[in-house]
């Protein structure tokens, strides 16, 4: 008999113990900022709406996100197809690593690997044409989003795939490509579409990659235009454009997320009849060789180039051991770097702790939990640029240029991450243990503390680590909300990059990337071979 999902947690605490703090939190973190953004956009005047919308930035964002999502979908599907049969710990780590490295660090790494004066230019005299510009933006966005498609399609392969149908097609005379095209891919169509739409959302929302690869080429996107205009917000026309672009970006992403959610719901359908056997790999040993080359070219080489740049004495020197030094890493800690590190860690840890508590309360909630959960999910879907502008409008008069306003944005954005990590594990809570504790005279609070929380400890730890890592790497909201003395390490790295100090920028980027690599290794160890 299938165990009943845990749904009695609301009896452990009084209703007010969850309803009141959750209600206040969702109003303060989500409703007030987003409603204020929409209200201010409607009431603010500043010239023609069509002129303020900046059609060039919107068009650039849409077409680069669409092309990047298409490439990411192709890469993710091929990767999932291979990994269901030949996945190993090292391969899982490598596949997930681009998702865990901060996007703007990925852009920096690619510029140091394939740009002018980069590693490949020094070694063989070759550079990637168009890296600084839309071509580079599309390629790096695709590589960054491909692991998302891999996760979605890989999950569907393990739950929806029917390998016996593919084997039957092969027995009927179809070759491997025909069986894949006519049997497997139609079964995976909802997952592929959902993963592709998620890749589109991530690409459309990206700020760091267009900032590093697009701004030097004069190629504006919505997110970089918001960043630039917000710096000139004293100009009424620039401020009005910020509001309109933020609202448009929010609307575009919410529509895409709604479509993705509706599409991906079909992934769960039919899971009960799915086979748990892995699908056969098309092409024998050749795909793993090609995939290894892809991972080396898109992940290992850029990160190696970034490390070598940070170790090289000066830009333009060959990255050989004779030119290595740790002086760049020492210089990286000068100025406000130490303060930025402390602020980054404190902000990330505080956001992780509060978001985990809020996520737990939402997972335990019964009354109003569904509505609050939808609002929290919507806040996560809202692009960081739009959310930062919304938080600035709502709380800027009192909290502008403080770490508190950055913390509010982090909580609004990352609450959903903590909630999903915890809610997904609530089904493992043994309700018989809860009943036994209550029957023995334990109060709801005691039962929660001694029975439920120990069972949820792995999920709580995972939620905390997930939010902490996102907080360490966050750039989009921090770059729009920081003020004097409140910059995070990601913001400091971006500022140094904009000043043109290549080697110190690389050193800072390496320091910022280490936690992501550690997380990838941990995830690979937990998942193991499948």
N, C-alpha and C positions, 0 to 999 in steps of 0.2 A: 504493500500500500504506500502511495506517495506521501511523504511527510507534508503536513499542512504548513504553509508559509506563516512566519511569525507575524501575527496581527493583533496580539493582545498587549502590546507594550504600553498602550495608553492606560492600562489599569495599574501600571507600576507607579505612575506619578499623577497627581491631580491635574485636571485639564488645564488649569491656569498656569501650571508649572511649565507647560510647553506652548500653549496658545498665546499667552501674553508676550513672552519674549520673542517668539517667532513673528507675531504680528507687528510688534514694534520694529524688529530688525528688517522685515521685508518692506515696511513703509519707509524707513530711514535710508536703507541701502539701495532700494530698487525703485519704488514708486515715486518718491519725491524727486530724485534726479531725472528720471526719464520723463515724467509729466512736466517738469520744469523745462526740459529741453524742447519738448514739443510746443509747450505754451509760448516760450520765448521766441521760438522760430516763427510761430504764427503771428505774434504781435510785433515783432521787430521789423522795422522798415529800413531799407538801405538800397534802393534802386530796383531795377528790373530783376525779377526772379530768374529769368532765363540767363541773364548775364551773370548773376551771382552763382548760379549752379556750376559754372565752369565745365562746359561740355567736354573739353579736351581731357581733363583729369578723370572724369567719369568714364569716358570711352576707353582711355588707357587702362583704367582699373578693370573694366569689364572684359576687354579682349585678352589682356595678359592673364587674368584669372581663369578665363575659359580655356585658353590654350594650355596653361600650366596644369589645370585640372584634367584635361584630356591626356596629356603625357603622364601625369601621376597615376591616372587610372590604368593605363596600359602597363606601366611599371609595376604597380601594386598587384594587379591581377596575375601577371607573369611570376612575380615573387611569391605570391600565395600559392600558386600552382606548384611551384618547385618545392617550397618549404613544407607542404603537407606530407611530402614523402622523404625529403632529404634534409630536413631541418636539423640543426645542431645548436648547441648553446652559443658557440661563437657566431654562427650565422644569424641567430635571433638578435644577438647584441648588435651586430653590424647593420642589420636591416632596420632596427629601431633607433639607432644612434642619430640619424639626421633629424628625427622628431624631437630628440632630447637636447640637441645642441641649439642654443639661441639662434633664431633665424638671422639676425644681423651678424652674428659671429660666422655663420655659414657663408654669408655673402663676403665677409672679410676674407675668410679662408679661400674661397674660390678666386677672389681677386689676387691673392698672394700665390695661388697655384697656377692660374692660367692667364693672368693679366700681364701687362707690360712690366718688365722687371721682376716677374714672378719666378717661381721655381722652374716651370717648364721652359720659360724664356731663357733662363740661365743655363739649363741643361741641354736643350736641343734647339733653342731659338724659335719656339712655337708659342703662339698665344691664341686664345679662343676669340675668334672674330665676334665683335658686338657684345663682349662681356659687360662692358660699361654701357648700359642701354637696355632696351626692351628684350633683346635676345637673352642677355645674362639674367635679367629678372625672371623671365619665363622658365629658364632652365633650373635656376636655383629654387624657385618656388615649387617646381615639379618635384625635384629631389626631396625637398623638405616635406611635401604633402604626401608623397608616395607611401610612407609607412602607415598613414591613416587608412588608405585604401587597402593595404595589405592586411591590417588588423580586421577590417570589416569583412573582406572577402575570405580571408583565412578562417574566420569564425563560421561563415556560411558554408565553406567547404567541409567543415567538420560536422555541420548539423543538417544541411539541406542536400548535399551532393548524393547522387545515386550511382556509385561506381558500377553496379551491376548493369545499368542501362548502357553505360559506355562500353563495358565488356561485350554486351550483346550486340552493340553496333559494330564493334571490331570483328566479332564472330560472323556478322552478316556481310562482311566485305568492306566496311568503311575503313579508311586509313585513320591514323591518329589525329590528323588535323580535322577531318570531317567529323569524327566522333566528338572532338572538343567543340567544334563550331556548332554542331546540330543538337548535341545532347547536353553537355556540361554547361556551356555558357548560357543557354536559355534558362536552366535551373538557377543559375547564379545571377540572372539579370537584375533582380531587385537589389541584391547586395552590391553589385557593380555600380548600379545607378546611385545608390545611397552613398557609397564610398566616394564616387566621383563628385557628388554634390557637396560632401563634406570637404573634399579637397578644394573645390571652388570657393567655399566659405572661408577656409583658412587663407587661401591665396588672396581673395578680395580684401581680407582684414589685415593683411601683412603691412607693416610699416618699416621694419628694419631692413628688409631686402631692397625695396625701392629706394630707401634713404641712402643706402651704400652704393647701389648700382645704377639708380635712376637719376638722382639729383645731380651728380657730376655731369651727366649727359643732357641735362635739361629736359628730362622725361618725367612730367608730373603724374602722380596718381592721387586718388582722393585722400589717402592717409598722409602723404607728404605735403599735399596742399593744405590740409588742416593744420599740420604742424607749422608750416611756414606762415600761414595767415594768423594763427593764434599768437605768434610772436609780434604781429602787427595789429593786435586786436583793438588798439586805440583808434584805428581807422574804422569808421562805421561800416564801410563797404566790405573790408576784410573780415570784420566780426560777423556781419550778416552772412558772408559766404561760409564762414566756419559753421554757423548754425545750420544752414541749408545743407551743406555737404555732410555734416554729421547725421542729420535726420535722414538724408537720402541713403547714406551708407547703412544706417541702422535698418531702414526699411528693406533694402536689397538683401541684407544678410538674414533678416528674420523670415522673409519670403523663401529664400533658399533653404534655410534650416527647416521650415515647415514642410517644404517639398521633400527634403531628405528624410525627415522623420516619418512622413507618410509612406515613403517608398521603402524605408528600411523595416517598417512593421511587417512587411511581407516576408522578410527573412525568417522571422520566427515561425510563420505559418508553415505547416508541413514538416516541422522538425521531428515530430514523433515518429514519422515514417522514414526518417533518413537513416542511411547506413553509417556506421561509425568507422568503416574501413577507409583508408586513404585512397585517393585517386592515383592511378598510375601516372608516371611522369612521361610527357611527350618528348621524344628526342633523345632518350638515353642519357649519356653523360655530358652531352654538349651544353645544355642549359646551365648546369652548375658552373662550368668553365666561363661561360659568358657572364653569368651573374657575379662570379668572383671578380671578373674584370670590371664590371659595372660598379661594384662596391669599392674596389680599390680606387677607381677613377673619381667617384663622386664623394667618397667619405674619407678614405685613408689618405689619399694624396693631398686634398685640401687641408686637412687637419695637420698633416706632417709639414706642409708648407707654412702654415700659421706658426707652428712651434719653431721651425727653423728661422723664420723671420724674427720671432721674438728673441732668439739666441744670437742672431747676427749683429755685429757691432754697429753697422750702419746700413741704410738702404742703398742698394746698388752693388754691395759686395757679394761675392759668391758665398753661398751658405755652406761652406766647408768648415770642419772643426777648427782650422787655424784662425777663422774669423768669429768663432763663437765667444760669447760672453754672457754673464748673468747681470750685467750692468743695466740692461733694459728692464729686467724684472725689478731690480732695486729702484730704478727711476720711476717705475710704475707706481710705487708706493709713496712717492713724494706728493706734496700738495695736499689735496683733499681726499686722496685715495683711501687712507686709513679710515677717515670719517665716513666715506662712502661705503666701505666694507661693513663697518659697524652698523650703519643705518640699514644697509641691505639685509644683513642677517637679522637684525631686530625686527624690521618690517616683515620679512618673510616668516620668521618664527611666530610673531604675534598674529599675523594673518592666518597661519596654519593652525595655531591653537584655537583662535576664536572661530574660524570656519569649521574646524572639526567639532567643536561643541555645538555650533548651530546645525551642522549636518546631522549630528546625533539626535538633537532635539526634533529636527524635521523627520528623521527616520522613525522616531518614537511617536510622533504626533498622529492623531486620528482625525480630530475635527479640524477642518480647514487645511489639512496637510496637502491635499491634492492641489488646491488653488495656490498655496504658497510655493509648492514645488514647481508649478508651471511658471510662476513669476521669477523664481530663482533661476530656472533653466533659461528663461528669456533673457535675463541679465547676462548670463554666460554667453549667450548667442550674440548679444549686442557687441559690435566691434569695440576694441579698446579705445580707439580714437573718439568714437561717439560717446562712450560711457565716461571717459575722462572729461569731455566737454560738459556732459550732463552733471557730473559731480561738481565741476568747477562753478557752473551756474547756480547749483543748489547751495553749496557750502563755501564758495569762494569768498563772499563778503566777510566771513568770520575766520576761515581756516586757510586762506590762500597762503602759499609759500611755507606750509608746515608739513611735517611728516604725517600728521593726522589725516589730511585730505587724501594723501596717497594711500594710507591704510584703508580708508573708506572705499576707495576704488578697488583695491585688492579684494576686500571682503565681498563687495558686490559681484565681482567677476568670478571669484574662486569658490564661493559658497557651494555652487552646484557641483564642483569637482569633489569636495568632501562628502556632500550628501550622497552622490551616486556611489562612491566607494563604500560607504557604510550601508546604504539601503540595499545594495546588491548582496550583502552578506547577512541580512536579517533573517533570511530563510534558514540559516544553519542553527539558529537559536533553538534549543531544545525546550519546547513548551512544557513537557512533563517535568523538567527540572524546576521551571518557574512555579508550576502548580504545587510541586512538593515543597518548595521553599515557603510559599504562601500558606500551605496547609500546616507547616511547622511553626507558624506564627510570625514569620518575617514580614516586615512592612514592605510596601512597594519600593521605597527608596533603598532599603537593605537588599532586597532581591535584585534590584537593578545594579547595585554596586558589587554584590558578591556572586551573582549568577550571570546576568546578561552581559555586563561589561567585560568580564574575563573571556566570554565566548566571542565577543566582538573585538577583542584586543588587536588581532592581526589587521582587521579592516580599519580600525581607528588609527593604527600606526601607518598603514598604507595611505589613508586620507591625509594624515599630517605630512608625510614625506612628499606626497604629490603636490599639495598646495605650497609647501616650503620650496620645492624646486621651481615651480612656476613663479613664485615670488622672487627668487634669486635671479631668474632670467628675464623678468618682465621689463620691457623697455617702452612700449607704446604709451601706456598711461603715465608712467613715471616721467617720460620726456615732456609730456604736456602739463604735468602738475607740479614739477619740482620748482624750487625757488632757491635763493641764496642759502647755502648751508644745508640743503635737503636733497642733494643729488644722490642717486643710487650708483652702484658700481657700473651697471649697464649704461646709465646716462653719462658717467665720466668717460667710459670707453668710447661712446659715440662722439663726445665732445673732442677727445684727443684725436679721433679719426678725422673729424672735420677740420682740425688744425693741421693735418697733414703729417703728423709724427707716426710714420709707418711702424717702426720697430716697437715703440712703447705701446701703440695700439694693439699690436699682435700679442705682446706680453700680457696686457690686461685681458684680452680676449681669451687667451689660454687659461688664465686664472679663473675666468668666469665660466669656462667650459668644463672644468674638472668635475664639478658636481653632476653634470649631465652624463658624463662618461661613467662615473661611479654608479649612477642610477641605472644606466643601460646594463652594466655588468651584473648588478643585483637582479634586474628583471630577467636576464638570461639565465642566471643560476636558479631562480625560482621556477622558470618555465621548463628549462631543460630540453631534452629532445622529445619530439612528438611524432 
